[in-house]
Amino acid sequence: KTVEKKIRIKILFRFYIHLIIENIKKITLLSEYINLLTIKVKSEKVDQKISVFKI
């Protein structure tokens, strides 16, 4: 029984590690997307300010 229990614990551990790694990957992608959106919004604000000066 103890060997079986150790095997179950190892399987669970690997499963949770896999989930954690997948979540980290998703968070990284989301962070990159947010950074791109932020850059886009900043550039649009700069464009608006420049257009105000041109008028």
HELIX and SHEET records of a PDB file:
HELIX    1   1 THR A    2  LYS A   54  1                                  53    
END                                                                             
